[in-house]
Amino acid sequence: MFGTLRTLWAGAEARAEEKLRQTYAVELIDQKIREAEEALRQAKSVLASLILRERAEAKGLAVLESRLADLTSRAMAALAAGREDLGLQAAEAMAALENEAQMRRETRSRLEARILRLQESVAASHRKIIDLRQGAVSARAYRDEQGLQAKLRAGRGGPGAMEEAETLIAQVLGREDRFEEAEVLAEIDRGLSGAHVAEQMAAAGFGPALKVTGAEVMARLKSQGNAA
């Protein structure tokens, strides 16, 4: 029984953790990216330290080679002058310098190999972080879109802003045209007063015109032109 309860409890914890991870997936992505960026920063620091050590070894080796060349020249001159005692001292100093130079060459070779491997790792991590950043942007955009879609679905499911807007539009479009209504009323009034009959007869040429027409204006303009 207790084993079954532990199994159920573990399953509930796993489901709760998975739901939490899904809810805060974008925040978790951002945190992992920050951790990766910190690791990359540390790797760059180590790489810079290795490069400085390699350069120091290269400078030290150059100094040793210069001293060796100088002692070689002096030892040969001493031997040519018959001073084997000085030549022997120079030879012993040269042997020590050569041993040190060999050690520096080996150290430098190991440093160069480590630098090369770390440079490749830093470059790969840099590219990966760029990809992760792009993925985070896409994940955030997807989450925002899902949130908006949920709001839109909720709005369509009940009386919301969209339904209220549709109702208002329908009310506005369903109203009678006040301007057209005024024109109709004016026509009714003219009919009741008999004004429309006089307008029809004037338009047919019976009696004086009730309104100025374009033809009359044109005739007046021509007359004024001829008089000028």
PyRosetta script that sets phi, psi and omega in degrees:
from pyrosetta import init, pose_from_sequence

init()
pose = pose_from_sequence("MFGTLRTLWAGAEARAEEKLRQTYAVELIDQKIREAEEALRQAKSVLASLILRERAEAKGLAVLESRLADLTSRAMAALAAGREDLGLQAAEAMAALENEAQMRRETRSRLEARILRLQESVAASHRKIIDLRQGAVSARAYRDEQGLQAKLRAGRGGPGAMEEAETLIAQVLGREDRFEEAEVLAEIDRGLSGAHVAEQMAAAGFGPALKVTGAEVMARLKSQGNAA")
pose.set_psi(1, -48.1)
pose.set_omega(1, 179.5)
pose.set_phi(2, -64.0)
pose.set_psi(2, -34.1)
pose.set_omega(2, 177.1)
pose.set_phi(3, -64.0)
pose.set_psi(3, -40.2)
pose.set_omega(3, 177.7)
pose.set_phi(4, -64.6)
pose.set_psi(4, -41.4)
pose.set_omega(4, 178.6)
pose.set_phi(5, -63.8)
pose.set_psi(5, -41.3)
pose.set_omega(5, 178.2)
pose.set_phi(6, -63.1)
pose.set_psi(6, -39.8)
pose.set_omega(6, 179.0)
pose.set_phi(7, -64.0)
pose.set_psi(7, -44.4)
pose.set_omega(7, 178.6)
pose.set_phi(8, -64.0)
pose.set_psi(8, -41.1)
pose.set_omega(8, 179.6)
pose.set_phi(9, -63.8)
pose.set_psi(9, -42.8)
pose.set_omega(9, 178.6)
pose.set_phi(10, -63.5)
pose.set_psi(10, -39.5)
pose.set_omega(10, 178.5)
pose.set_phi(11, -65.2)
pose.set_psi(11, -41.0)
pose.set_omega(11, 178.1)
pose.set_phi(12, -64.2)
pose.set_psi(12, -40.6)
pose.set_omega(12, 177.8)
pose.set_phi(13, -63.3)
pose.set_psi(13, -42.4)
pose.set_omega(13, 179.8)
pose.set_phi(14, -63.1)
pose.set_psi(14, -42.1)
pose.set_omega(14, 179.1)
pose.set_phi(15, -66.1)
pose.set_psi(15, -40.7)
pose.set_omega(15, 178.6)
pose.set_phi(16, -63.9)
pose.set_psi(16, -40.7)
pose.set_omega(16, 179.3)
pose.set_phi(17, -65.8)
pose.set_psi(17, -40.9)
pose.set_omega(17, 179.5)
pose.set_phi(18, -64.9)
pose.set_psi(18, -40.7)
pose.set_omega(18, 177.6)
pose.set_phi(19, -64.4)
pose.set_psi(19, -39.8)
pose.set_omega(19, 178.9)
pose.set_phi(20, -64.8)
pose.set_psi(20, -41.2)
pose.set_omega(20, 178.8)
pose.set_phi(21, -64.4)
pose.set_psi(21, -39.1)
pose.set_omega(21, 178.7)
pose.set_phi(22, -68.0)
pose.set_psi(22, -39.0)
pose.set_omega(22, -179.0)
pose.set_phi(23, -65.6)
pose.set_psi(23, -41.4)
pose.set_omega(23, -176.5)
pose.set_phi(24, -111.3)
pose.set_psi(24, 34.7)
pose.set_omega(24, -176.7)
pose.set_phi(25, -61.3)
pose.set_psi(25, -44.4)
pose.set_omega(25, -177.9)
pose.set_phi(26, -64.6)
pose.set_psi(26, -41.3)
pose.set_omega(26, 178.5)
pose.set_phi(27, -64.4)
pose.set_psi(27, -38.2)
pose.set_omega(27, 177.8)
pose.set_phi(28, -66.4)
pose.set_psi(28, -38.6)
pose.set_omega(28, 177.4)
pose.set_phi(29, -61.1)
pose.set_psi(29, -45.7)
pose.set_omega(29, 179.4)
pose.set_phi(30, -60.9)
pose.set_psi(30, -40.6)
pose.set_omega(30, 179.7)
pose.set_phi(31, -65.3)
pose.set_psi(31, -43.0)
pose.set_omega(31, 179.4)
pose.set_phi(32, -65.1)
pose.set_psi(32, -36.0)
pose.set_omega(32, 177.3)
pose.set_phi(33, -65.3)
pose.set_psi(33, -41.4)
pose.set_omega(33, 177.0)
pose.set_phi(34, -61.9)
pose.set_psi(34, -39.6)
pose.set_omega(34, 177.4)
pose.set_phi(35, -64.4)
pose.set_psi(35, -42.3)
pose.set_omega(35, 178.8)
pose.set_phi(36, -64.5)
pose.set_psi(36, -39.2)
pose.set_omega(36, 178.5)
pose.set_phi(37, -65.0)
pose.set_psi(37, -37.2)
pose.set_omega(37, 178.0)
pose.set_phi(38, -66.9)
pose.set_psi(38, -41.5)
pose.set_omega(38, 176.8)
pose.set_phi(39, -62.3)
pose.set_psi(39, -39.8)
pose.set_omega(39, 178.2)
pose.set_phi(40, -65.4)
pose.set_psi(40, -40.4)
pose.set_omega(40, 178.3)
pose.set_phi(41, -61.0)
pose.set_psi(41, -42.5)
pose.set_omega(41, 178.5)
pose.set_phi(42, -65.1)
pose.set_psi(42, -40.0)
pose.set_omega(42, 178.6)
pose.set_phi(43, -63.6)
pose.set_psi(43, -39.9)
pose.set_omega(43, 177.6)
pose.set_phi(44, -63.9)
pose.set_psi(44, -38.1)
pose.set_omega(44, 178.9)
pose.set_phi(45, -63.9)
pose.set_psi(45, -43.9)
pose.set_omega(45, 177.4)
pose.set_phi(46, -63.3)
pose.set_psi(46, -41.2)
pose.set_omega(46, 179.2)
pose.set_phi(47, -61.4)
pose.set_psi(47, -44.1)
pose.set_omega(47, 179.0)
pose.set_phi(48, -61.8)
pose.set_psi(48, -39.7)
pose.set_omega(48, 178.6)
pose.set_phi(49, -63.8)
pose.set_psi(49, -41.7)
pose.set_omega(49, 178.9)
pose.set_phi(50, -64.8)
pose.set_psi(50, -40.9)
pose.set_omega(50, 179.7)
pose.set_phi(51, -63.8)
pose.set_psi(51, -40.6)
pose.set_omega(51, 178.0)
pose.set_phi(52, -64.3)
pose.set_psi(52, -40.5)
pose.set_omega(52, 178.2)
pose.set_phi(53, -65.0)
pose.set_psi(53, -41.1)
pose.set_omega(53, 178.8)
pose.set_phi(54, -63.5)
pose.set_psi(54, -40.1)
pose.set_omega(54, 178.3)
pose.set_phi(55, -66.4)
pose.set_psi(55, -38.6)
pose.set_omega(55, 177.8)
pose.set_phi(56, -63.7)
pose.set_psi(56, -40.9)
pose.set_omega(56, 177.6)
pose.set_phi(57, -64.1)
pose.set_psi(57, -39.3)
pose.set_omega(57, 179.3)
pose.set_phi(58, -63.8)
pose.set_psi(58, -41.5)
pose.set_omega(58, 178.3)
pose.set_phi(59, -66.0)
pose.set_psi(59, -43.3)
pose.set_omega(59, 178.7)
pose.set_phi(60, -61.8)
pose.set_psi(60, -40.2)
pose.set_omega(60, 178.5)
pose.set_phi(61, -65.2)
pose.set_psi(61, -38.6)
pose.set_omega(61, 178.2)
pose.set_phi(62, -63.5)
pose.set_psi(62, -38.9)
pose.set_omega(62, 178.2)
pose.set_phi(63, -64.8)
pose.set_psi(63, -45.7)
pose.set_omega(63, 179.8)
pose.set_phi(64, -60.8)
pose.set_psi(64, -43.1)
pose.set_omega(64, -179.8)
pose.set_phi(65, -65.0)
pose.set_psi(65, -35.7)
pose.set_omega(65, 177.0)
pose.set_phi(66, -66.1)
pose.set_psi(66, -42.4)
pose.set_omega(66, 178.7)
pose.set_phi(67, -66.4)
pose.set_psi(67, -37.6)
pose.set_omega(67, 177.6)
pose.set_phi(68, -63.8)
pose.set_psi(68, -42.6)
pose.set_omega(68, 179.4)
pose.set_phi(69, -63.4)
pose.set_psi(69, -39.4)
pose.set_omega(69, 179.5)
pose.set_phi(70, -66.3)
pose.set_psi(70, -45.4)
pose.set_omega(70, 179.8)
pose.set_phi(71, -66.1)
pose.set_psi(71, -35.4)
pose.set_omega(71, 178.6)
pose.set_phi(72, -61.4)
pose.set_psi(72, -45.3)
pose.set_omega(72, 179.5)
pose.set_phi(73, -62.4)
pose.set_psi(73, -42.8)
pose.set_omega(73, -178.9)
pose.set_phi(74, -69.3)
pose.set_psi(74, -40.0)
pose.set_omega(74, -179.5)
pose.set_phi(75, -63.6)
pose.set_psi(75, -41.3)
pose.set_omega(75, 179.2)
pose.set_phi(76, -64.4)
pose.set_psi(76, -37.5)
pose.set_omega(76, 178.3)
pose.set_phi(77, -67.1)
pose.set_psi(77, -39.9)
pose.set_omega(77, 179.6)
pose.set_phi(78, -65.4)
pose.set_psi(78, -43.5)
pose.set_omega(78, 178.6)
pose.set_phi(79, -64.7)
pose.set_psi(79, -36.9)
pose.set_omega(79, 178.5)
pose.set_phi(80, -65.4)
pose.set_psi(80, -28.0)
pose.set_omega(80, 179.2)
pose.set_phi(81, -90.3)
pose.set_psi(81, 4.5)
pose.set_omega(81, 178.7)
pose.set_phi(82, 83.1)
pose.set_psi(82, 12.2)
pose.set_omega(82, 179.5)
pose.set_phi(83, -95.8)
pose.set_psi(83, 76.3)
pose.set_omega(83, -179.1)
pose.set_phi(84, -67.6)
pose.set_psi(84, -29.1)
pose.set_omega(84, 178.7)
pose.set_phi(85, -62.1)
pose.set_psi(85, -43.9)
pose.set_omega(85, 176.5)
pose.set_phi(86, -68.9)
pose.set_psi(86, -36.4)
pose.set_omega(86, 178.6)
pose.set_phi(87, -63.4)
pose.set_psi(87, -38.4)
pose.set_omega(87, 179.1)
pose.set_phi(88, -66.3)
pose.set_psi(88, -42.6)
pose.set_omega(88, 177.4)
pose.set_phi(89, -60.8)
pose.set_psi(89, -42.6)
pose.set_omega(89, 178.9)
pose.set_phi(90, -64.3)
pose.set_psi(90, -39.7)
pose.set_omega(90, -179.5)
pose.set_phi(91, -63.4)
pose.set_psi(91, -41.7)
pose.set_omega(91, 178.6)
pose.set_phi(92, -65.2)
pose.set_psi(92, -41.0)
pose.set_omega(92, 177.6)
pose.set_phi(93, -65.4)
pose.set_psi(93, -38.6)
pose.set_omega(93, 179.5)
pose.set_phi(94, -66.1)
pose.set_psi(94, -38.0)
pose.set_omega(94, 178.8)
pose.set_phi(95, -62.2)
pose.set_psi(95, -41.9)
pose.set_omega(95, 178.6)
pose.set_phi(96, -64.9)
pose.set_psi(96, -41.1)
pose.set_omega(96, 178.9)
pose.set_phi(97, -65.7)
pose.set_psi(97, -39.9)
pose.set_omega(97, 179.6)
pose.set_phi(98, -65.3)
pose.set_psi(98, -38.8)
pose.set_omega(98, 177.4)
pose.set_phi(99, -64.2)
pose.set_psi(99, -42.7)
pose.set_omega(99, 178.3)
pose.set_phi(100, -65.2)
pose.set_psi(100, -39.5)
pose.set_omega(100, 179.0)
pose.set_phi(101, -63.8)
pose.set_psi(101, -39.2)
pose.set_omega(101, 178.6)
pose.set_phi(102, -64.2)
pose.set_psi(102, -41.4)
pose.set_omega(102, 177.5)
pose.set_phi(103, -61.9)
pose.set_psi(103, -41.1)
pose.set_omega(103, 179.6)
pose.set_phi(104, -66.8)
pose.set_psi(104, -36.3)
pose.set_omega(104, 177.8)
pose.set_phi(105, -64.0)
pose.set_psi(105, -43.2)
pose.set_omega(105, 179.6)
pose.set_phi(106, -65.7)
pose.set_psi(106, -42.4)
pose.set_omega(106, 177.9)
pose.set_phi(107, -62.4)
pose.set_psi(107, -43.0)
pose.set_omega(107, -179.8)
pose.set_phi(108, -64.6)
pose.set_psi(108, -39.1)
pose.set_omega(108, 179.1)
pose.set_phi(109, -63.3)
pose.set_psi(109, -42.2)
pose.set_omega(109, 177.9)
pose.set_phi(110, -65.1)
pose.set_psi(110, -40.9)
pose.set_omega(110, 178.6)
pose.set_phi(111, -63.0)
pose.set_psi(111, -42.6)
pose.set_omega(111, 179.4)
pose.set_phi(112, -61.1)
pose.set_psi(112, -40.1)
pose.set_omega(112, 178.8)
pose.set_phi(113, -64.8)
pose.set_psi(113, -43.4)
pose.set_omega(113, 178.7)
pose.set_phi(114, -64.8)
pose.set_psi(114, -40.6)
pose.set_omega(114, 179.2)
pose.set_phi(115, -61.9)
pose.set_psi(115, -44.2)
pose.set_omega(115, -179.1)
pose.set_phi(116, -61.5)
pose.set_psi(116, -45.8)
pose.set_omega(116, 179.5)
pose.set_phi(117, -63.7)
pose.set_psi(117, -42.9)
pose.set_omega(117, -178.2)
pose.set_phi(118, -69.9)
pose.set_psi(118, -35.4)
pose.set_omega(118, 176.1)
pose.set_phi(119, -61.0)
pose.set_psi(119, -43.2)
pose.set_omega(119, 178.6)
pose.set_phi(120, -63.9)
pose.set_psi(120, -41.5)
pose.set_omega(120, 179.5)
pose.set_phi(121, -65.8)
pose.set_psi(121, -42.2)
pose.set_omega(121, 179.3)
pose.set_phi(122, -63.9)
pose.set_psi(122, -42.7)
pose.set_omega(122, 179.5)
pose.set_phi(123, -63.4)
pose.set_psi(123, -42.4)
pose.set_omega(123, 179.5)
pose.set_phi(124, -65.4)
pose.set_psi(124, -41.6)
pose.set_omega(124, 179.0)
pose.set_phi(125, -64.8)
pose.set_psi(125, -39.5)
pose.set_omega(125, 178.7)
pose.set_phi(126, -61.2)
pose.set_psi(126, -45.9)
pose.set_omega(126, 178.7)
pose.set_phi(127, -64.0)
pose.set_psi(127, -39.6)
pose.set_omega(127, -179.3)
pose.set_phi(128, -64.7)
pose.set_psi(128, -40.9)
pose.set_omega(128, 179.8)
pose.set_phi(129, -65.1)
pose.set_psi(129, -37.8)
pose.set_omega(129, 175.8)
pose.set_phi(130, -59.8)
pose.set_psi(130, -44.0)
pose.set_omega(130, 177.9)
pose.set_phi(131, -63.1)
pose.set_psi(131, -40.5)
pose.set_omega(131, 179.6)
pose.set_phi(132, -64.2)
pose.set_psi(132, -39.6)
pose.set_omega(132, 178.4)
pose.set_phi(133, -62.5)
pose.set_psi(133, -43.3)
pose.set_omega(133, 177.9)
pose.set_phi(134, -63.1)
pose.set_psi(134, -40.7)
pose.set_omega(134, 177.8)
pose.set_phi(135, -63.2)
pose.set_psi(135, -38.2)
pose.set_omega(135, 178.3)
pose.set_phi(136, -64.1)
pose.set_psi(136, -39.8)
pose.set_omega(136, 177.4)
pose.set_phi(137, -61.4)
pose.set_psi(137, -43.9)
pose.set_omega(137, 179.5)
pose.set_phi(138, -65.5)
pose.set_psi(138, -41.3)
pose.set_omega(138, 179.8)
pose.set_phi(139, -63.9)
pose.set_psi(139, -41.3)
pose.set_omega(139, 179.6)
pose.set_phi(140, -65.9)
pose.set_psi(140, -41.6)
pose.set_omega(140, 178.7)
pose.set_phi(141, -64.1)
pose.set_psi(141, -39.8)
pose.set_omega(141, 179.4)
pose.set_phi(142, -64.8)
pose.set_psi(142, -43.1)
pose.set_omega(142, 179.3)
pose.set_phi(143, -62.9)
pose.set_psi(143, -42.7)
pose.set_omega(143, 178.9)
pose.set_phi(144, -62.8)
pose.set_psi(144, -41.0)
pose.set_omega(144, 179.3)
pose.set_phi(145, -63.9)
pose.set_psi(145, -42.1)
pose.set_omega(145, 179.3)
pose.set_phi(146, -62.9)
pose.set_psi(146, -39.0)
pose.set_omega(146, 178.0)
pose.set_phi(147, -63.4)
pose.set_psi(147, -42.2)
pose.set_omega(147, 178.4)
pose.set_phi(148, -65.6)
pose.set_psi(148, -41.3)
pose.set_omega(148, 178.4)
pose.set_phi(149, -61.6)
pose.set_psi(149, -39.4)
pose.set_omega(149, 178.7)
pose.set_phi(150, -64.0)
pose.set_psi(150, -41.0)
pose.set_omega(150, 177.9)
pose.set_phi(151, -64.0)
pose.set_psi(151, -40.6)
pose.set_omega(151, 179.3)
pose.set_phi(152, -65.4)
pose.set_psi(152, -41.1)
pose.set_omega(152, 177.9)
pose.set_phi(153, -63.9)
pose.set_psi(153, -40.1)
pose.set_omega(153, 178.0)
pose.set_phi(154, -63.8)
pose.set_psi(154, -38.2)
pose.set_omega(154, 179.0)
pose.set_phi(155, -65.9)
pose.set_psi(155, -37.9)
pose.set_omega(155, 179.4)
pose.set_phi(156, -73.7)
pose.set_psi(156, -24.0)
pose.set_omega(156, -176.0)
pose.set_phi(157, -78.0)
pose.set_psi(157, -15.1)
pose.set_omega(157, -177.2)
pose.set_phi(158, -152.5)
pose.set_psi(158, 179.7)
pose.set_omega(158, 179.4)
pose.set_phi(159, -67.1)
pose.set_psi(159, 102.8)
pose.set_omega(159, -179.0)
pose.set_phi(160, -126.5)
pose.set_psi(160, -162.3)
pose.set_omega(160, -177.0)
pose.set_phi(161, -62.6)
pose.set_psi(161, -39.6)
pose.set_omega(161, -177.8)
pose.set_phi(162, -64.5)
pose.set_psi(162, -43.7)
pose.set_omega(162, -179.5)
pose.set_phi(163, -65.4)
pose.set_psi(163, -40.4)
pose.set_omega(163, 178.8)
pose.set_phi(164, -61.9)
pose.set_psi(164, -41.2)
pose.set_omega(164, 178.7)
pose.set_phi(165, -63.6)
pose.set_psi(165, -42.9)
pose.set_omega(165, 179.4)
pose.set_phi(166, -62.2)
pose.set_psi(166, -40.0)
pose.set_omega(166, 179.2)
pose.set_phi(167, -63.0)
pose.set_psi(167, -44.1)
pose.set_omega(167, 179.4)
pose.set_phi(168, -63.2)
pose.set_psi(168, -42.4)
pose.set_omega(168, 178.2)
pose.set_phi(169, -60.2)
pose.set_psi(169, -45.0)
pose.set_omega(169, 179.6)
pose.set_phi(170, -62.1)
pose.set_psi(170, -39.0)
pose.set_omega(170, 178.6)
pose.set_phi(171, -64.2)
pose.set_psi(171, -42.9)
pose.set_omega(171, -179.1)
pose.set_phi(172, -65.4)
pose.set_psi(172, -45.7)
pose.set_omega(172, -178.5)
pose.set_phi(173, -70.8)
pose.set_psi(173, -23.2)
pose.set_omega(173, -179.1)
pose.set_phi(174, -82.8)
pose.set_psi(174, -11.4)
pose.set_omega(174, 179.7)
pose.set_phi(175, -70.6)
pose.set_psi(175, 151.3)
pose.set_omega(175, 176.5)
pose.set_phi(176, -74.5)
pose.set_psi(176, 146.8)
pose.set_omega(176, 179.0)
pose.set_phi(177, -71.4)
pose.set_psi(177, 112.4)
pose.set_omega(177, -176.6)
pose.set_phi(178, -63.8)
pose.set_psi(178, -36.3)
pose.set_omega(178, 179.9)
pose.set_phi(179, -66.9)
pose.set_psi(179, -44.1)
pose.set_omega(179, 179.0)
pose.set_phi(180, -65.3)
pose.set_psi(180, -37.0)
pose.set_omega(180, 178.4)
pose.set_phi(181, -63.2)
pose.set_psi(181, -39.6)
pose.set_omega(181, 179.3)
pose.set_phi(182, -64.5)
pose.set_psi(182, -39.4)
pose.set_omega(182, 178.8)
pose.set_phi(183, -63.7)
pose.set_psi(183, -41.3)
pose.set_omega(183, 179.5)
pose.set_phi(184, -63.9)
pose.set_psi(184, -42.7)
pose.set_omega(184, 178.2)
pose.set_phi(185, -61.4)
pose.set_psi(185, -39.7)
pose.set_omega(185, 178.9)
pose.set_phi(186, -64.1)
pose.set_psi(186, -39.2)
pose.set_omega(186, 177.9)
pose.set_phi(187, -63.8)
pose.set_psi(187, -40.1)
pose.set_omega(187, 178.7)
pose.set_phi(188, -63.3)
pose.set_psi(188, -42.9)
pose.set_omega(188, 179.6)
pose.set_phi(189, -62.4)
pose.set_psi(189, -41.9)
pose.set_omega(189, 179.0)
pose.set_phi(190, -64.2)
pose.set_psi(190, -38.0)
pose.set_omega(190, 178.4)
pose.set_phi(191, -64.6)
pose.set_psi(191, -39.4)
pose.set_omega(191, -179.4)
pose.set_phi(192, -68.7)
pose.set_psi(192, -33.1)
pose.set_omega(192, -178.1)
pose.set_phi(193, -88.3)
pose.set_psi(193, -6.8)
pose.set_omega(193, -178.6)
pose.set_phi(194, 80.7)
pose.set_psi(194, 6.2)
pose.set_omega(194, -177.4)
pose.set_phi(195, -66.3)
pose.set_psi(195, -31.8)
pose.set_omega(195, -176.7)
pose.set_phi(196, -69.5)
pose.set_psi(196, -29.3)
pose.set_omega(196, 178.6)
pose.set_phi(197, -67.6)
pose.set_psi(197, -42.7)
pose.set_omega(197, 178.3)
pose.set_phi(198, -63.7)
pose.set_psi(198, -38.0)
pose.set_omega(198, 179.3)
pose.set_phi(199, -65.3)
pose.set_psi(199, -41.2)
pose.set_omega(199, 179.0)
pose.set_phi(200, -63.9)
pose.set_psi(200, -43.2)
pose.set_omega(200, -179.2)
pose.set_phi(201, -67.6)
pose.set_psi(201, -37.4)
pose.set_omega(201, 178.5)
pose.set_phi(202, -65.6)
pose.set_psi(202, -40.2)
pose.set_omega(202, 179.0)
pose.set_phi(203, -65.0)
pose.set_psi(203, -28.0)
pose.set_omega(203, 179.3)
pose.set_phi(204, -83.4)
pose.set_psi(204, -4.0)
pose.set_omega(204, 176.3)
pose.set_phi(205, 99.1)
pose.set_psi(205, 8.1)
pose.set_omega(205, 179.5)
pose.set_phi(206, -98.4)
pose.set_psi(206, 107.3)
pose.set_omega(206, 179.8)
pose.set_phi(207, 89.6)
pose.set_psi(207, 170.6)
pose.set_omega(207, -178.1)
pose.set_phi(208, -66.0)
pose.set_psi(208, 150.7)
pose.set_omega(208, 179.7)
pose.set_phi(209, -69.4)
pose.set_psi(209, 142.6)
pose.set_omega(209, 179.5)
pose.set_phi(210, -87.7)
pose.set_psi(210, -20.3)
pose.set_omega(210, -179.2)
pose.set_phi(211, -133.9)
pose.set_psi(211, 149.5)
pose.set_omega(211, 175.3)
pose.set_phi(212, -71.9)
pose.set_psi(212, 134.4)
pose.set_omega(212, -180.0)
pose.set_phi(213, -107.9)
pose.set_psi(213, 163.8)
pose.set_omega(213, 177.9)
pose.set_phi(214, -62.9)
pose.set_psi(214, -34.1)
pose.set_omega(214, 179.0)
pose.set_phi(215, -63.9)
pose.set_psi(215, -40.0)
pose.set_omega(215, 178.7)
pose.set_phi(216, -64.9)
pose.set_psi(216, -41.3)
pose.set_omega(216, 178.3)
pose.set_phi(217, -63.4)
pose.set_psi(217, -42.0)
pose.set_omega(217, -179.9)
pose.set_phi(218, -63.0)
pose.set_psi(218, -42.7)
pose.set_omega(218, 179.9)
pose.set_phi(219, -63.2)
pose.set_psi(219, -37.8)
pose.set_omega(219, 179.9)
pose.set_phi(220, -66.9)
pose.set_psi(220, -40.2)
pose.set_omega(220, 179.4)
pose.set_phi(221, -64.4)
pose.set_psi(221, -39.7)
pose.set_omega(221, 179.1)
pose.set_phi(222, -65.8)
pose.set_psi(222, -40.0)
pose.set_omega(222, -178.8)
pose.set_phi(223, -64.6)
pose.set_psi(223, -40.3)
pose.set_omega(223, 178.9)
pose.set_phi(224, -67.1)
pose.set_psi(224, -36.5)
pose.set_omega(224, 178.5)
pose.set_phi(225, -65.1)
pose.set_psi(225, -42.1)
pose.set_omega(225, -179.4)
pose.set_phi(226, -68.3)
pose.set_psi(226, -36.0)
pose.set_omega(226, 179.1)
pose.set_phi(227, -66.4)
pose.set_psi(227, -33.3)
pose.set_omega(227, 178.3)
pose.set_phi(228, -72.4)
pose.dump_pdb("model.pdb")
